[in-house]
Amino acid sequence: MKPRLGFFDFTGCEGCQLEVINFEIELVELLELVDIVNFREAMTEKGEDYEIAFIDGAITTESDISRIKEIREQAKIVVAMGACASLGGVNCLKNFRPMEENLKIVYGDCAGYYNTIPARPVSAVVPVEYELPGCPMNRYEFLKLAKALLLGKKFELPNYPVCVECKMVGNVCVFDKGGFCLGPVTRAGCSAICVTTGRHCWGCRGLVDDPNVNSEKEILQKHGLTVDDILNQFRIFNGYLEVSK
């Protein structure tokens, strides 16, 4: 039998699921090898006999916790898909103020009808076998993982900073142009797309393993910046790391 896949959305923009749908030939080829039994973005049927669960979005309510636990009980493999699911993402910005204040800001006089808890990545609630970081995730990285799972091979994320990819494509360093960038400490795998298109690295793929903190401090000092400057920027996608410590 073909492996059975399920895609599930929690709190997020669902952009990572759209990345899967945006495939054309690749998706058709994948469907020849697997059965997708649950995918709200793409189908009305809802099968509960999935073996591999792809999770999009952060955990932000008590009901999210019970739901992700149910999915974990069914699935043999759980994949956190995108920055929200793997890091907590932009959802964790709310963790820096009282939850009651968040509800009042968003819902006003109707705040009492809703509930919220500090946002967290999927791995903070249940074990996760694989993570595909990024905002959105790199869809070709998704294909690479899918192929590895089907072939029983090992899948690993790049373990070097975005700066390496910037050098490979010939980008001028954002710092040298008077800007600010999280590339020196952020995990590569995005082909430095943000810097290449004229922006800077936002850190949506999380920290590279064992980041060269001393080198980053030297870069900041050289350009008249402080550690607080980088922490404030890093909080956009990685606020959960800061709050959980």
Stockholm file with secondary structure:
# STOCKHOLM 1.0

chainA/1-245         MKPRLGFFDFTGCEGCQLEVINFEIELVELLELVDIVNFREAMTEKGEDYEIAFIDGAITTESDISRIKEIREQAKIVVAMGACASLGGVNCLKNFRPMEENLKIVYGDCAGYYNTIPARPVSAVVPVEYELPGCPMNRYEFLKLAKALLLGKKFELPNYPVCVECKMVGNVCVFDKGGFCLGPVTRAGCSAICVTTGRHCWGCRGLVDDPNVNSEKEILQKHGLTVDDILNQFRIFNGYLEVSK
#=GR chainA/1-245 SS CCCEEEEEECBSCCHHHHHHHTCSHHHHHHHTTCEEEEETTTCSCBCSCCSEEEEESBBCSHHHHHHHHHHHHHCSEEEEESHHHHHCGGGGGGGGSCHHHHHHHHHGGGGGGCCCCCCBCGGGTSCCSEEECBTTBCHHHHHHHHHHHHHTCCCCCCCSBHHHHHHHHTCCCTGGGTCCCCGGGBBCCSTTHHHHTTSCCCCTTCBCSSCCHHHHHHHHHHTTCCHHHHHHHHHHHHHHHHHHC
#=GC SS_cons         CCCEEEEEECBSCCHHHHHHHTCSHHHHHHHTTCEEEEETTTCSCBCSCCSEEEEESBBCSHHHHHHHHHHHHHCSEEEEESHHHHHCGGGGGGGGSCHHHHHHHHHGGGGGGCCCCCCBCGGGTSCCSEEECBTTBCHHHHHHHHHHHHHTCCCCCCCSBHHHHHHHHTCCCTGGGTCCCCGGGBBCCSTTHHHHTTSCCCCTTCBCSSCCHHHHHHHHHHTTCCHHHHHHHHHHHHHHHHHHC
//
